[in-house]
Amino acid sequence: MDRAGLVGADGATHCGAFDVTYMASLPNMVCMAPSNEADLIHMVATAVAIDDRPSCFRFPRGNGIGVDLAAEGITKDLKGTPLEVGRGIVRRQGKDVCLLAYGSAANEALAAADLLQRSGISATVVDARFCKPLDTDLIRRCAREHPVMISIEEGAIGGFAAHVMQFLACEGLLDGGLKFRPMTLPDSWIDHGRYEDQLAMAGLTASHIASTALVTLGKPKDAQLTLSGISA
């Protein structure tokens, strides 16, 4: 699905908010979302290689983020390599909070990790890549190694976060000290505008992610400073 998440000038009628919620509820469906153009190419190859069940992938409106395609294993004819189904990737390793992102939200999560570092908080950033099947081994390990986990997605309630919470609850990983917070699109329409402004209205910018992490970690003053654009 193209135009995943917020879509700038295309407005509310084209906002890709609900696809994860309904596609990931279908039996045997593989659901993927890239955080950059290289992963998108690899996911096209992955979808082609999957021949025993249905699959889908979502990608946002607009340009790529400028990754080095050759360094990411993309050939000159723009051919990718199938990914291992149901495997995420750690983009940054930390210890105080895990930012578990799906799709393009991983880029805001990385920026949020930089903001958190200014407040002395070490953040792990996980690019989930798959909503279904989840990388349960990676999520289980992150849940056990971090006191706080925050999921981030440009999608409606009932999507990626719901699958993560279902897994955490069934595994008993919410029964101890883990604090989990989901960040999704709000339950409202966001009108035409600049993508950056829409992301701010949705509360999904790097500053919002960092602020959510700081509040959950018991640092509300640092959270307010971060939202205000002031280093703690």
C-alpha positions in Angstrom: 0.0 0.0 0.0 1.4 3.4 -1.0 0.7 6.5 1.0 1.1 4.7 4.3 0.6 7.0 7.3 0.3 10.8 6.9 0.3 12.1 3.4 0.8 15.9 3.5 -1.1 17.7 0.8 -3.1 14.6 -0.1 -5.1 15.1 3.1 -7.4 13.0 5.2 -9.0 11.2 2.3 -5.7 9.6 1.3 -4.2 9.0 4.7 -3.0 5.4 5.1 -4.1 5.0 8.7 -6.1 1.7 8.8 -4.3 -0.8 6.6 -2.3 -2.5 9.4 -5.3 -2.9 11.6 -7.3 -4.9 9.0 -4.5 -6.5 6.9 -2.7 -8.0 10.0 -6.0 -9.5 11.2 -6.2 -11.8 8.2 -5.0 -15.3 8.8 -1.5 -16.2 7.5 -0.9 -12.7 6.1 2.6 -11.4 6.1 2.7 -7.6 6.9 5.9 -5.6 6.3 6.8 -1.9 6.4 10.2 -0.4 5.4 11.9 2.4 7.2 13.9 3.4 4.1 14.1 2.9 0.3 16.6 0.0 0.5 14.3 -2.0 2.8 11.4 -1.2 0.5 13.3 -2.8 -2.4 14.2 -5.8 -0.3 10.5 -6.1 0.7 9.4 -6.2 -2.9 11.8 -9.1 -3.3 10.5 -10.7 -0.2 6.9 -10.4 -1.4 7.9 -12.0 -4.7 9.7 -14.9 -2.9 6.7 -15.7 -0.6 4.7 -18.3 -2.5 2.9 -20.1 0.3 0.7 -17.4 1.8 -0.4 -13.8 1.1 1.8 -10.9 1.9 1.6 -7.1 1.8 3.8 -4.1 2.5 3.2 -0.4 3.1 5.3 2.6 2.2 4.9 6.3 2.7 4.3 9.1 0.2 7.3 11.1 -0.9 11.0 10.6 -1.4 13.4 8.2 0.2 15.7 9.3 3.0 18.9 9.0 1.0 20.5 5.7 2.1 23.4 4.3 0.1 21.6 1.6 -1.9 24.8 -0.3 -2.8 25.9 -0.4 0.8 22.5 -1.9 1.6 22.9 -4.7 -0.9 20.8 -3.3 -3.7 22.2 -4.1 -7.2 22.6 -1.6 -10.0 19.3 -2.8 -11.6 17.6 -2.1 -8.3 17.1 -5.7 -7.3 16.9 -6.5 -3.7 17.3 -9.7 -1.6 14.4 -11.4 0.2 14.5 -10.7 4.0 14.0 -13.3 6.6 10.3 -13.2 7.3 9.5 -12.1 10.8 12.9 -10.6 11.7 13.5 -7.1 12.8 16.7 -5.2 13.2 18.3 -3.2 16.0 19.3 0.2 14.6 20.8 1.5 17.8 21.6 -0.2 21.1 20.9 1.3 24.5 19.7 0.2 27.9 17.2 2.6 29.5 14.3 2.5 27.0 13.4 0.5 23.9 11.8 2.4 21.0 10.1 -0.2 18.9 9.1 1.3 15.6 7.2 0.0 12.6 8.0 1.5 9.1 9.0 5.1 8.6 8.5 5.8 12.3 11.9 4.2 12.9 13.5 7.3 11.5 11.7 9.5 14.1 12.7 7.0 16.7 16.4 7.4 15.8 16.1 11.1 16.1 14.3 10.7 19.4 17.2 8.6 20.6 19.5 11.5 19.9 17.3 13.8 21.9 17.2 11.4 24.8 20.9 11.1 24.9 21.1 14.9 25.7 19.1 14.0 28.9 21.4 11.2 29.8 19.0 8.5 28.5 20.4 5.6 26.5 17.8 4.3 24.0 17.6 1.1 21.9 15.9 1.6 18.6 14.3 -1.4 17.0 13.1 -1.3 13.4 10.5 -4.1 13.5 10.2 -4.4 9.7 7.3 -7.0 10.3 4.1 -6.6 12.1 3.1 -10.1 11.3 4.8 -12.3 12.1 6.4 -10.3 14.8 10.0 -10.9 15.7 9.0 -12.4 19.1 12.5 -13.4 20.1 13.8 -9.8 19.6 10.8 -8.2 21.3 11.0 -10.7 24.2 14.7 -9.9 24.7 14.1 -6.1 24.6 11.2 -6.4 27.1 13.4 -8.2 29.5 16.4 -5.9 29.1 14.7 -2.5 29.3 12.4 -1.0 32.0 10.4 0.9 29.3 9.2 0.0 25.9 7.5 2.4 23.5 5.9 1.3 20.2 5.7 3.9 17.4 3.7 3.7 14.2 2.0 5.9 11.7 -1.2 3.9 11.9 -4.5 3.8 13.7 -5.1 2.0 17.0 -5.4 -1.7 16.6 -2.4 -2.1 14.4 1.3 -2.8 15.2 1.0 -1.8 18.9 -2.0 -4.2 19.4 0.0 -7.1 18.1 3.0 -6.2 20.3 0.8 -5.8 23.4 -1.0 -9.1 22.6 2.3 -10.9 22.5 3.7 -9.2 25.7 0.5 -9.9 27.6 0.3 -13.6 26.6 4.0 -14.1 27.4 3.5 -12.5 30.9 6.0 -9.8 30.0 3.7 -7.1 31.3 3.3 -8.8 34.7 6.6 -7.5 36.1 8.3 -4.1 35.9 8.0 -3.3 32.2 6.3 -0.1 31.4 4.8 -0.2 27.9 3.4 2.8 26.0 1.9 2.7 22.5 2.1 5.7 20.1 -0.3 5.7 17.2 -2.2 8.1 15.0 -5.0 9.9 17.0 -8.6 9.0 16.6 -9.3 12.0 14.4 -8.9 13.2 10.9 -5.8 15.3 10.1 -6.4 17.8 7.3 -4.2 18.8 4.4 -0.9 20.4 5.4 2.9 19.9 5.5 3.9 16.4 6.5 6.0 17.8 9.4 3.0 19.8 10.7 0.7 16.7 10.5 3.3 14.6 12.3 3.3 17.2 15.1 -0.5 17.3 15.2 -0.5 13.5 15.5 2.1 13.7 18.4 4.5 11.4 16.6 7.6 13.6 16.1 11.0 12.8 17.6 10.3 15.3 20.3 7.0 13.7 21.2 8.6 10.2 21.3 11.4 11.4 23.5 9.0 13.2 25.8 6.9 10.1 26.1 10.0 8.1 27.1 11.0 10.7 29.6 7.6 10.9 31.3 7.5 7.2 31.5 10.9 7.1 33.0 9.8 9.6 35.7 11.4 12.7 34.2 8.4 15.0 33.4 10.5 18.2 33.6 13.0 16.9 31.1 10.0 15.8 28.9 8.6 19.4 28.9 12.0 20.9 28.0 12.3 18.4 25.2 8.9 19.3 23.8 9.9 22.9 24.0 13.0 22.3 22.1 15.3 23.1 25.1 18.1 20.7 26.0 17.7 19.3 29.5 
